[in-house]
Amino acid sequence: MSFQRNGGGYRGGNKFEDRRGGKNFRGRDDQLGGGLRKPAWDMSTLSPIAKDFYVPHPNVANRNKFEVDDYRRSKEITVKGIDVPNPIQYFEESNFPDYVMESIRMQNFSEPTAIQAQGWPIAMSGKNMVGIARTGSGKTLAYILPAVIHISNQEQLARGDGPIALILAPTRELAQQIQTVATNFGGSAFIRNACIFGGAPKHPQERALQRGVEIAIATPGRLIDFLERGTTNLRRCTYLVLDEADRMLDMGFEPQIRKIVQQIRPDRQTLMWSATWPKEVRKMAEDFLKDYIQINVGSLELCANHNIEQIVDVCQEHEKENKLCRILQEISNESENKTIIFVSTKKKAENIAYNIRKYGFEAVCMHGDKSQQERDYILKDFRNGRACILVATDVAARGLDVDGIKFVINYDFPNSSEDYIHRIGRTGRSQSTGTSYAFFTAKDSRQARDLISVLKEANQEINPKLAEMAQFGGWKGGNNKWGYSRGRENSFGSMKNSHRRWN
């Protein structure tokens, strides 16, 4: 198999393509929201908001501090704030209404995840909160169920009213997945929702908003478009969720987010969710949330899911093609072999997917230039197993909820360790195990130290060639290949048995 070389693509690739999908690509940032004016909020004229609906279960209220601390320690939960309620440990302790509990029983969940156990009592108490947890931790349900309770206790929508709950998400894929959860758990309470995102026809989304919805799930660009056109408004919005805040900032959405938040009354309840806690996210939290409680599940340092085996091959650029071929041959012998291959540009994604298919594998390709209809079709084939390989740019690095992904291959190493963690996080979800592979070349050497930190934290063995690169800051190449075997055809070899034979 001979892959075609990448002949171009957009510089910085993935950020631009996601912006295009949400009408937020560079060159229009200043124009978006230019017609919106910040309302002069007069709190004395606003009707009060009902926000606190939490009645602690006797078991939760009566747990002593030792039991609470022991539970938080076992789940790696840390909290920061005033009057933090105790976590629940079982669904029955949540005191959710019967219609919510019935929806939970239908999903056959065994117990709340850590972020749900601690997040639900805080959110239902009407408090502002920041939740920091890795992808796949169950955070969507952590804010959807309190949203359902919140909406059920507000006045019904009148004609012309906008949504009561607004959920902002960085990508259309994540927005659609949030909508699925909102539909599953809001239907029994007759709560309507609409999913608003770029790259799809406006008219169906406009009609849904004009009919009236209690929950709007939106990407920033398309929502601002509708706000400027008067299609909807945020005067009734009292429950705001910023999902994957770090990703939205990385994609350049901060100006749009600020314009949107200005349209929402200041005494709203705000919940912000992030997988990482950089200074930019901290600054946004300070600006948007008052007196908030912070929950962290796991380490605040860069860390990967410990259920994922991470294999790093230090190699030369021209070796990647044959190495990928060998890996796919090995993977094809596994009983479960659903795989994502991440690359840096759209053109390379198309080329690699084309050549994989020529080699005899069923592969599909996804990037920011695909229409929404194409993306839906591609994901359907990938989910149902008609195609077991998805070649993608970082448009699939977050918010892609596909069950059974066992392998992630970083054909091109991403631009940051945060992106690396999110990419490999597509496998090993919901306590399952997975394997990730990464090709690491000389041009990636500046990230060697961060990658080693991630590997050490996850108790993975370190390729000595990677350690050497981190120590000396680069690699001049030559005949001595940095990989798992020697020669032009070197590859991962037998992945399960020999991937640690570095020399």
Secondary structure as the mmCIF struct_conf table of DSSP 4:
data_model
#
loop_
_struct_conf.conf_type_id
_struct_conf.id
_struct_conf.beg_label_comp_id
_struct_conf.beg_label_asym_id
_struct_conf.beg_label_seq_id
_struct_conf.end_label_comp_id
_struct_conf.end_label_asym_id
_struct_conf.end_label_seq_id
HELX_LH_PP_P HELX_LH_PP_P1 PHE A 3 ASN A 6
TURN_TY1_P TURN_TY1_P1 ARG A 11 GLY A 13
HELX_RH_AL_P HELX_RH_AL_P1 ASN A 14 GLY A 21
TURN_TY1_P TURN_TY1_P2 GLY A 22 LYS A 23
TURN_TY1_P TURN_TY1_P3 ARG A 26 GLY A 27
BEND BEND1 ARG A 28 ARG A 28
TURN_TY1_P TURN_TY1_P4 ASP A 29 GLY A 35
HELX_RH_3T_P HELX_RH_3T_P1 MET A 43 THR A 45
BEND BEND2 LEU A 46 LEU A 46
HELX_LH_PP_P HELX_LH_PP_P2 SER A 47 ALA A 50
HELX_RH_AL_P HELX_RH_AL_P2 PRO A 58 ALA A 61
TURN_TY1_P TURN_TY1_P5 ASN A 62 ASN A 62
HELX_RH_AL_P HELX_RH_AL_P3 LYS A 65 SER A 74
TURN_TY1_P TURN_TY1_P6 LYS A 75 GLU A 76
STRN STRN1 ILE A 77 LYS A 80
BEND BEND3 GLY A 81 ASP A 83
HELX_LH_PP_P HELX_LH_PP_P3 VAL A 84 ILE A 88
BEND BEND4 TYR A 90 TYR A 90
HELX_RH_3T_P HELX_RH_3T_P2 PHE A 91 SER A 94
HELX_RH_AL_P HELX_RH_AL_P4 ASP A 98 MET A 106
TURN_TY1_P TURN_TY1_P7 GLN A 107 ASN A 108
BEND BEND5 GLU A 111 GLU A 111
HELX_RH_AL_P HELX_RH_AL_P5 ALA A 114 MET A 124
TURN_TY1_P TURN_TY1_P8 SER A 125 GLY A 126
STRN STRN2 MET A 129 ILE A 132
TURN_TY1_P TURN_TY1_P9 THR A 135 GLY A 136
BEND BEND6 SER A 137 GLY A 138
HELX_RH_AL_P HELX_RH_AL_P6 LYS A 139 SER A 152
TURN_TY1_P TURN_TY1_P10 ASN A 153 ASN A 153
BEND BEND7 GLN A 154 GLN A 154
HELX_LH_PP_P HELX_LH_PP_P4 GLU A 155 ALA A 158
TURN_TY1_P TURN_TY1_P11 ARG A 159 GLY A 160
BEND BEND8 ILE A 164 ILE A 164
STRN STRN3 ALA A 165 LEU A 168
BEND BEND9 PRO A 170 THR A 171
HELX_RH_AL_P HELX_RH_AL_P7 ARG A 172 GLY A 186
HELX_RH_3T_P HELX_RH_3T_P3 GLY A 187 ALA A 189
TURN_TY1_P TURN_TY1_P12 PHE A 190 PHE A 190
STRN STRN4 ASN A 193 ILE A 196
BEND BEND10 GLY A 198 ALA A 200
HELX_RH_AL_P HELX_RH_AL_P8 LYS A 202 ARG A 211
BEND BEND11 GLU A 214 GLU A 214
STRN STRN5 ILE A 215 ALA A 218
HELX_RH_AL_P HELX_RH_AL_P9 PRO A 220 ARG A 229
TURN_TY1_P TURN_TY1_P13 GLY A 230 GLY A 230
BEND BEND12 THR A 231 THR A 231
TURN_TY1_P TURN_TY1_P14 ARG A 235 ARG A 236
STRN STRN6 TYR A 239 LEU A 242
TURN_TY1_P TURN_TY1_P15 ASP A 243 GLU A 244
HELX_RH_AL_P HELX_RH_AL_P10 ALA A 245 ASP A 250
TURN_TY1_P TURN_TY1_P16 MET A 251 GLY A 252
HELX_RH_AL_P HELX_RH_AL_P11 GLU A 254 GLN A 262
TURN_TY1_P TURN_TY1_P17 GLN A 263 GLN A 263
BEND BEND13 ILE A 264 ILE A 264
TURN_TY1_P TURN_TY1_P18 PRO A 266 ASP A 267
STRN STRN7 GLN A 269 SER A 274
BEND BEND14 ALA A 275 ALA A 275
HELX_RH_AL_P HELX_RH_AL_P12 LYS A 279 PHE A 288
BEND BEND15 LYS A 290 ASP A 291
STRN STRN8 ILE A 293 VAL A 297
BEND BEND16 GLY A 298 GLY A 298
BEND BEND17 LEU A 300 GLU A 301
TURN_TY1_P TURN_TY1_P19 HIS A 306 ASN A 307
STRN STRN9 ILE A 308 VAL A 314
HELX_RH_3T_P HELX_RH_3T_P4 GLU A 317 GLU A 319
HELX_RH_AL_P HELX_RH_AL_P13 LYS A 320 ILE A 331
TURN_TY1_P TURN_TY1_P20 SER A 332 ASN A 333
BEND BEND18 GLU A 334 SER A 335
STRN STRN10 LYS A 338 PHE A 342
BEND BEND19 SER A 344 THR A 345
HELX_RH_AL_P HELX_RH_AL_P14 LYS A 346 LYS A 358
TURN_TY1_P TURN_TY1_P21 TYR A 359 GLY A 360
STRN STRN11 ALA A 363 MET A 366
TURN_TY1_P TURN_TY1_P22 GLY A 368 ASP A 369
BEND BEND20 LYS A 370 LYS A 370
HELX_RH_AL_P HELX_RH_AL_P15 GLN A 372 ARG A 383
TURN_TY1_P TURN_TY1_P23 ASN A 384 GLY A 385
BEND BEND21 ARG A 386 ALA A 387
STRN STRN12 ILE A 389 ALA A 392
HELX_RH_3T_P HELX_RH_3T_P5 ASP A 394 ALA A 396
BEND BEND22 ALA A 397 GLY A 399
TURN_TY1_P TURN_TY1_P24 ASP A 403 GLY A 404
STRN STRN13 ILE A 405 ASN A 410
BEND BEND23 TYR A 411 ASP A 412
BEND BEND24 ASN A 415 SER A 416
HELX_RH_AL_P HELX_RH_AL_P16 SER A 417 ILE A 424
TURN_TY1_P TURN_TY1_P25 GLY A 425 ARG A 426
BEND BEND25 THR A 427 GLY A 428
TURN_TY1_P TURN_TY1_P26 SER A 430 GLN A 431
STRN STRN14 GLY A 434 PHE A 440
HELX_RH_3T_P HELX_RH_3T_P6 ALA A 442 GLN A 447
HELX_RH_AL_P HELX_RH_AL_P17 ALA A 448 GLU A 457
TURN_TY1_P TURN_TY1_P27 ALA A 458 ASN A 459
HELX_LH_PP_P HELX_LH_PP_P5 GLN A 460 ASN A 463
HELX_RH_AL_P HELX_RH_AL_P18 PRO A 464 PHE A 472
TURN_TY1_P TURN_TY1_P28 GLY A 473 GLY A 473
BEND BEND26 ASN A 479 ASN A 480
BEND BEND27 GLY A 483 SER A 485
BEND BEND28 GLY A 487 GLY A 487
TURN_TY1_P TURN_TY1_P29 ARG A 488 GLU A 489
BEND BEND29 SER A 494 SER A 494
HELX_RH_AL_P HELX_RH_AL_P19 MET A 495 SER A 498
TURN_TY1_P TURN_TY1_P30 HIS A 499 ARG A 500
#
